[in-house]
Every structure is written in structure tokens, then in C-alpha cells.
Amino acid sequence: MDQIKASVIIPTLNKLSRLRLVLKSLEPQITDDIEVIIVFDGCDKEVISAFHELEFAFKPIEVICEINIGRASARNRGIEVAKGEIIIFLDDDRITAPNYIKSHIRHHEVGHVAVLGKRKELYLADKEIENYYNDFEACIGRCEAEGDNDQGYSIFPLIAQFVPWINFFTGNVSVKKADLLKAGCFDEAFKQWGHEDMDLGIRMAYNKVKIMRCEDAVNYHMMHPSNFADKRQASINNMKYLMKKHRKKIDVQMIFTAIMIKQKLFGIYVPKNQQNKYKLRGEE
């Protein structure tokens, strides 16, 4: 086998119908120098058994965590077994565009960079997700026609020009494994929801890794019901830890103080049209 060029790491927790559609989107992109690593993070045994009944044109590498260890730890388990020079992080509910992997790899040809792909939002009902597995051409057509640009990736757009780690979200990002190891990978002290990826982005930036956007590396987030009210306190708890950890970094303190005040006052805001369209339950 050729030397592994890139490892795609996907942590998952009981989202098999979505995960198999993600893997279907990767299928035509996988060559001998690309590997896919699935980290089952506390999945039910029935889910893993059902996964083993699926057939793809490639064989994913499996890492099975019997208990849920959280996203930071799960990604680290994937990094440990990865053989690729480049690590591409992908979530288990993100359908990838046809040139997704090549777009990420192309940007790593020169220097030390972290590549942020483009995320688009798409609402698919559970029945549609099931049907699209057997008609993926129709699925990708729907993605390209209806995928909305994610407003979350426009957080503080002017600030992001100077503080690029603010948009370091690991549902669609790639980094050289050597740079990950140098930065210390994900901090496993982040146990709840939120900000473990920004923490890594901060450390990358301070290690002189250039964080850059790639508009061609697109994936489509299959939106699903979420209760952002429940996530607000977890987010605040993680922000407090992050700010304590980076207490000597002025940019981190200023930005997260502003975000924390906003979340305490208004919660994790989701516009009304987004709530209705994607059937989210959010706070105003």
C-alpha cells in the first residue's frame, strides 16, 4: 500500500443513518493513500453491529470506546491510530462535496497551515436520509441546490481577519499530524459541549500555524433538533475553563468575555427563520 497521505477522523455517537450517508459521500474520494477512521464514542452495541452489516467500497478503521469519553478525547483516539501526514476532521452528520478531500490536501502543499473548510446547512427528514442512501446522486444534487451558508462561520467576520482561530470548528478542518502533536492535540479536560476546537485553534495560532479558509472544501451539515438552552451552561463552563487556561492571552480574554456576556444575557441565539426551517429549539 502507498504511504498514507491523509486520515479522515469521524467521531460518532449513535447517528448511524447519518454516518452511513457521510461515508457514502466519501466513497468515490477514497484511494489507497487515504484512510477513514471511525471513533465509536460510547455507541450502543446494536448500532455497532448494524454498522458492520453495511458495505462500502473502502474499509474504515474502527476505534471503539465502550463508554462515551467526549469529542475531544474521541478525536485524540483517532489521531493516535492515524497514519496520514494530514488529518482531516469530519463530523458524523456532514455530507461531503465530491472534491472535499482533494481540496483539503491541496492547501497543505506548502508550509504549516490549518485549513478551515466551508460548512453549509441542510435540513433532511429522517425518512429522506434513509432514502438518499440508495440514491446518493439525488442527495448531492439536493445539497448543492439547497445548502445554506452557515451563519455561525461568520462570527465576528472582521475580527476573524486578525484572530482566525475564532472560526476554528473541527467539523470541517484539516491539519498536519506533526502540527497537531506539537500543539498537544485536543485538551481532554473539555468534557461538556463546546470550545474544545477553539482551544486547539488558539494553540495552533500561537505555534505559528497559519489558519486559512478553503471555500472549495465544502460539507453539508444535516441539521437536527437541538436544545441550545441545555447547551448554554455547558458552553459557559467550558469558556470559563478556556479563559483560565489562556489567562495571559489578551485576545482570548477579550473575545471570550464578550461571547460569555452575550450567552448569559441571550443564550445561544438562533434566528427565528433558522429555528423554523431546521426545526431547532433555541433561545432569543
Secondary structure, 3 states (H helix, E strand, C coil): CCCCCEEEEEEECCCHHHHHHHHHHHHHHCCCCEEEEEEEECCCHHHHHHHHCCCCCCCCEEEEECCCCCHHHHHHHHHHHCCCCEEEEECCCEEECCCHHHHHHHCCCCCCEEEEEEEEEEECCHHHHHHHCCCHHHHHHHHHHHCEECHHHHCCHHHHCCCHHHHCCCCEEEEEHHHHHHHCCCCCCCCCCCCHHHHHHHHHHHCCCEEEEEEEEEEEEEECCCEHHHHHHHHHHHHHHHHHHCCCCHHHHHHHHHHHHHHHHHCCECCHHHHHHHCCECEC
